Amino acid sequence: MAVTGLFFVFYVLLHMYGNLKVLAGPEAFDGYAHHLRTFGEPMLPYEGLLWIIRVLLVLSLIGHAYSAFTLWSRAGSARRTKYAALKTASSSKTMRWGGVFLLLFLTWHLIHFTIVKPAVNSGVASDTIHSSPYAMVVASFQLWWMVIFYVLALAALGLHLSHGVFSAQQTLGWTQTAAGYRRAKAIGHLVAGLVTIGFAIPPLSILFGLVK
Ligand code: HEM
Protein backbone atom coordinates (compact mmCIF):
# COMPACT_ATOMS: atom_id res chain seq x y z
CA MET A 1 0.00 0.00 0.00
CA ALA A 2 2.79 2.38 0.97
CA VAL A 3 4.89 2.06 -2.22
CA THR A 4 1.96 2.39 -4.64
CA GLY A 5 0.47 5.16 -2.46
CA LEU A 6 3.70 7.16 -2.60
CA PHE A 7 3.68 6.91 -6.39
CA PHE A 8 0.13 8.37 -6.36
CA VAL A 9 1.33 11.22 -4.14
CA PHE A 10 4.11 11.97 -6.64
CA TYR A 11 1.58 11.90 -9.50
CA VAL A 12 -1.03 14.13 -7.83
CA LEU A 13 1.62 16.73 -6.94
CA LEU A 14 2.75 16.79 -10.58
CA HIS A 15 -0.85 16.93 -11.84
CA MET A 16 -1.69 19.74 -9.39
CA TYR A 17 1.32 21.75 -10.64
CA GLY A 18 0.13 21.30 -14.24
CA ASN A 19 -3.45 22.34 -13.38
CA LEU A 20 -2.28 25.56 -11.73
CA LYS A 21 -0.97 26.64 -15.15
CA VAL A 22 -4.60 27.40 -16.01
CA LEU A 23 -4.06 30.62 -14.02
CA ALA A 24 -1.37 31.62 -16.53
CA GLY A 25 -3.78 31.50 -19.50
CA PRO A 26 -4.62 29.31 -22.52
CA GLU A 27 -1.14 29.32 -24.12
CA ALA A 28 0.57 28.20 -20.88
CA PHE A 29 -2.00 25.48 -20.11
CA ASP A 30 -2.44 24.09 -23.62
CA GLY A 31 1.32 24.39 -24.20
CA TYR A 32 1.96 22.31 -21.08
CA ALA A 33 -0.56 19.63 -22.20
CA HIS A 34 1.16 19.53 -25.62
CA HIS A 35 4.64 19.41 -24.08
CA LEU A 36 3.63 16.42 -21.94
CA ARG A 37 2.86 14.54 -25.16
CA THR A 38 6.04 15.46 -27.03
CA PHE A 39 8.39 15.12 -24.00
CA GLY A 40 11.43 12.94 -24.79
CA GLU A 41 10.93 12.92 -28.59
CA PRO A 42 12.51 11.52 -30.72
CA MET A 43 13.90 9.00 -28.16
CA LEU A 44 10.30 8.34 -27.07
CA PRO A 45 7.31 8.19 -29.45
CA TYR A 46 4.52 10.81 -29.30
CA GLU A 47 2.76 10.45 -25.89
CA GLY A 48 5.54 7.99 -24.84
CA LEU A 49 6.06 9.51 -21.38
CA LEU A 50 2.30 9.80 -20.86
CA TRP A 51 1.86 6.09 -21.63
CA ILE A 52 4.70 5.11 -19.25
CA ILE A 53 2.95 7.11 -16.50
CA ARG A 54 -0.46 5.63 -17.43
CA VAL A 55 0.87 2.04 -17.23
CA LEU A 56 2.54 2.77 -13.86
CA LEU A 57 -0.71 4.35 -12.59
CA VAL A 58 -2.81 1.33 -13.62
CA LEU A 59 -0.29 -1.11 -12.07
CA SER A 60 -0.21 1.00 -8.88
CA LEU A 61 -4.01 1.09 -8.77
CA ILE A 62 -4.20 -2.71 -9.08
CA GLY A 63 -1.54 -3.13 -6.36
CA HIS A 64 -3.15 -0.53 -4.08
CA ALA A 65 -6.68 -1.98 -4.42
CA TYR A 66 -5.41 -5.57 -4.03
CA SER A 67 -3.56 -4.64 -0.81
CA ALA A 68 -6.65 -2.79 0.46
CA PHE A 69 -8.94 -5.78 -0.11
CA THR A 70 -6.40 -8.16 1.46
CA LEU A 71 -6.13 -5.96 4.56
CA TRP A 72 -9.91 -5.49 4.62
CA SER A 73 -10.64 -9.24 4.55
CA ARG A 74 -7.77 -10.02 6.95
CA ALA A 75 -9.23 -7.55 9.45
CA GLY A 76 -12.67 -9.12 8.98
CA SER A 77 -11.58 -12.74 9.33
CA ALA A 78 -9.09 -12.24 12.16
CA ARG A 79 -11.81 -12.96 14.69
CA ARG A 80 -14.95 -14.97 14.11
CA THR A 81 -17.11 -13.08 16.60
CA LYS A 82 -17.04 -9.31 16.56
CA TYR A 83 -15.76 -7.47 19.59
CA ALA A 84 -18.72 -6.05 21.47
CA ALA A 85 -17.12 -2.81 22.55
CA LEU A 86 -14.33 -2.32 20.01
CA LYS A 87 -15.41 -0.84 16.70
CA THR A 88 -13.33 -0.64 13.56
CA ALA A 89 -11.18 2.51 13.89
CA SER A 90 -12.93 5.41 12.20
CA SER A 91 -9.79 6.17 10.14
CA SER A 92 -9.89 2.70 8.51
CA LYS A 93 -13.57 3.21 7.64
CA THR A 94 -12.75 6.62 6.15
CA MET A 95 -9.93 5.04 4.15
CA ARG A 96 -12.13 2.23 2.80
CA TRP A 97 -15.22 4.22 1.83
CA GLY A 98 -13.18 7.27 0.89
CA GLY A 99 -11.11 5.04 -1.39
CA VAL A 100 -14.26 3.64 -3.04
CA PHE A 101 -15.58 7.20 -3.58
CA LEU A 102 -12.23 8.27 -5.07
CA LEU A 103 -12.42 5.34 -7.49
CA LEU A 104 -15.89 6.49 -8.61
CA PHE A 105 -14.62 10.07 -8.95
CA LEU A 106 -11.65 8.89 -11.03
CA THR A 107 -13.97 6.94 -13.36
CA TRP A 108 -16.03 10.09 -14.03
CA HIS A 109 -12.89 12.26 -14.22
CA LEU A 110 -11.31 10.10 -16.95
CA ILE A 111 -14.57 10.07 -18.96
CA HIS A 112 -14.88 13.85 -18.44
CA PHE A 113 -11.38 15.04 -19.37
CA THR A 114 -9.54 12.21 -21.12
CA ILE A 115 -11.67 9.55 -22.81
CA VAL A 116 -15.07 10.96 -23.96
CA LYS A 117 -14.73 14.67 -23.13
CA PRO A 118 -18.49 15.40 -23.20
CA ALA A 119 -19.34 19.06 -23.76
CA VAL A 120 -21.03 19.39 -20.36
CA ASN A 121 -21.36 23.14 -20.75
CA SER A 122 -23.69 23.33 -23.72
CA GLY A 123 -22.59 26.89 -24.54
CA VAL A 124 -19.20 25.68 -25.79
CA ALA A 125 -18.82 23.72 -29.05
CA SER A 126 -17.64 20.13 -28.81
CA ASP A 127 -14.85 20.83 -31.39
CA THR A 128 -13.40 23.59 -29.18
CA ILE A 129 -13.46 21.30 -26.15
CA HIS A 130 -11.65 18.55 -28.05
CA SER A 131 -8.97 20.87 -29.42
CA SER A 132 -8.14 22.90 -26.29
CA PRO A 133 -7.74 21.43 -22.78
CA TYR A 134 -7.98 25.02 -21.45
CA ALA A 135 -11.37 25.58 -23.09
CA MET A 136 -12.56 22.18 -21.83
CA VAL A 137 -11.57 22.89 -18.21
CA VAL A 138 -12.91 26.47 -18.21
CA ALA A 139 -16.24 25.40 -19.77
CA SER A 140 -16.68 22.61 -17.20
CA PHE A 141 -16.03 24.68 -14.11
CA GLN A 142 -18.48 27.40 -15.07
CA LEU A 143 -21.06 24.93 -13.80
CA TRP A 144 -21.50 25.29 -10.03
CA TRP A 145 -22.58 21.68 -9.50
CA MET A 146 -19.50 20.40 -11.28
CA VAL A 147 -17.32 22.53 -8.99
CA ILE A 148 -19.16 21.17 -5.92
CA PHE A 149 -18.63 17.60 -7.11
CA TYR A 150 -14.90 18.18 -7.67
CA VAL A 151 -14.50 19.99 -4.32
CA LEU A 152 -16.19 17.05 -2.54
CA ALA A 153 -13.83 14.64 -4.31
CA LEU A 154 -10.88 16.83 -3.29
CA ALA A 155 -12.04 16.77 0.34
CA ALA A 156 -12.18 12.96 0.14
CA LEU A 157 -8.70 12.97 -1.42
CA GLY A 158 -7.42 15.22 1.38
CA LEU A 159 -8.75 12.90 4.10
CA HIS A 160 -7.35 9.87 2.28
CA LEU A 161 -3.94 11.47 1.85
CA SER A 162 -3.73 12.78 5.39
CA HIS A 163 -4.13 9.31 6.88
CA GLY A 164 -2.40 7.50 4.00
CA VAL A 165 0.79 9.58 4.13
CA PHE A 166 0.91 9.07 7.92
CA SER A 167 0.35 5.29 7.53
CA ALA A 168 3.07 5.00 4.90
CA GLN A 169 5.55 6.55 7.35
CA GLN A 170 4.36 4.14 10.03
CA THR A 171 5.06 1.23 7.65
CA LEU A 172 8.58 2.62 7.16
CA GLY A 173 9.06 2.59 10.96
CA TRP A 174 9.28 6.37 11.32
CA THR A 175 6.62 6.76 14.02
CA GLN A 176 8.16 4.81 16.89
CA THR A 177 9.09 7.84 18.98
CA ALA A 178 6.64 10.53 20.14
CA ALA A 179 8.49 13.12 18.02
CA GLY A 180 8.45 10.81 14.97
CA TYR A 181 4.72 10.21 15.42
CA ARG A 182 3.99 13.95 15.60
CA ARG A 183 6.20 14.63 12.55
CA ALA A 184 4.46 11.90 10.53
CA LYS A 185 1.04 13.36 11.43
CA ALA A 186 2.21 16.87 10.47
CA ILE A 187 3.61 15.67 7.11
CA GLY A 188 0.29 13.88 6.42
CA HIS A 189 -1.70 17.07 7.11
CA LEU A 190 0.73 19.19 5.09
CA VAL A 191 0.61 17.02 1.95
CA ALA A 192 -3.20 16.70 2.23
CA GLY A 193 -3.68 20.48 2.68
CA LEU A 194 -1.33 21.33 -0.17
CA VAL A 195 -2.99 18.93 -2.61
CA THR A 196 -6.58 19.85 -1.65
CA ILE A 197 -6.01 23.61 -1.86
CA GLY A 198 -3.76 23.41 -4.94
CA PHE A 199 -6.34 21.36 -6.88
CA ALA A 200 -9.28 23.48 -5.66
CA ILE A 201 -7.78 26.80 -6.85
CA PRO A 202 -8.41 26.31 -10.63
CA PRO A 203 -12.11 25.29 -10.43
CA LEU A 204 -12.91 27.99 -7.84
CA SER A 205 -11.03 30.67 -9.82
CA ILE A 206 -13.00 29.72 -12.93
CA LEU A 207 -16.36 29.65 -11.12
CA PHE A 208 -15.76 33.09 -9.60
CA GLY A 209 -14.67 34.56 -12.95
CA LEU A 210 -10.97 35.11 -12.11
CA VAL A 211 -10.06 32.80 -15.02
CA LYS A 212 -12.10 33.19 -18.22
C1 HEM B 1 -9.80 20.18 -9.88
C2 HEM B 1 -9.14 19.09 -10.00
C3 HEM B 1 -8.67 18.49 -11.29
C4 HEM B 1 -8.61 19.04 -12.55
C5 HEM B 1 -9.00 20.44 -13.02
C6 HEM B 1 -8.06 18.03 -13.42
C7 HEM B 1 -7.84 18.18 -14.78
C8 HEM B 1 -7.45 17.18 -15.65
C9 HEM B 1 -7.30 17.31 -17.07
C10 HEM B 1 -7.56 18.60 -17.86
C11 HEM B 1 -6.90 16.13 -17.58
C12 HEM B 1 -6.57 15.80 -19.04
C13 HEM B 1 -5.12 16.15 -19.25
C14 HEM B 1 -4.65 16.00 -20.67
O1 HEM B 1 -5.21 15.20 -21.40
O2 HEM B 1 -3.65 16.68 -21.02
C15 HEM B 1 -6.79 15.21 -16.45
C16 HEM B 1 -6.39 13.91 -16.54
C17 HEM B 1 -6.21 13.07 -15.45
N1 HEM B 1 -6.42 13.37 -14.12
FE1 HEM B 1 -7.09 15.12 -13.40
N2 HEM B 1 -7.78 16.91 -12.68
C18 HEM B 1 -8.15 17.15 -11.37
C19 HEM B 1 -8.04 16.30 -10.30
C20 HEM B 1 -7.51 15.02 -10.36
C21 HEM B 1 -7.32 14.16 -9.24
C22 HEM B 1 -7.67 14.55 -7.81
C23 HEM B 1 -6.78 13.00 -9.71
C24 HEM B 1 -6.38 11.77 -8.97
C25 HEM B 1 -6.85 11.39 -7.82
C26 HEM B 1 -6.65 13.13 -11.14
C27 HEM B 1 -6.16 12.16 -11.99
C28 HEM B 1 -6.09 12.27 -13.36
C29 HEM B 1 -5.66 11.19 -14.24
C30 HEM B 1 -5.22 9.80 -13.82
C31 HEM B 1 -5.72 11.69 -15.55
C32 HEM B 1 -5.39 10.97 -16.85
C33 HEM B 1 -4.04 11.36 -17.36
C34 HEM B 1 -3.81 10.71 -18.72
O3 HEM B 1 -3.54 9.52 -18.73
O4 HEM B 1 -3.93 11.37 -19.72
N3 HEM B 1 -7.09 14.37 -11.50
N4 HEM B 1 -7.12 15.89 -15.29
Boltz pocket constraint, residues with backbone or C-beta under 6 A from the ligand:
constraints:
  - pocket:
      binder: B
      contacts: [[A, 12], [A, 15], [A, 19], [A, 33], [A, 50], [A, 54], [A, 57], [A, 106], [A, 109], [A, 110], [A, 113], [A, 114], [A, 133], [A, 137], [A, 150], [A, 154], [A, 157], [A, 199], [A, 200], [A, 202], [A, 203]]
      max_distance: 6.0
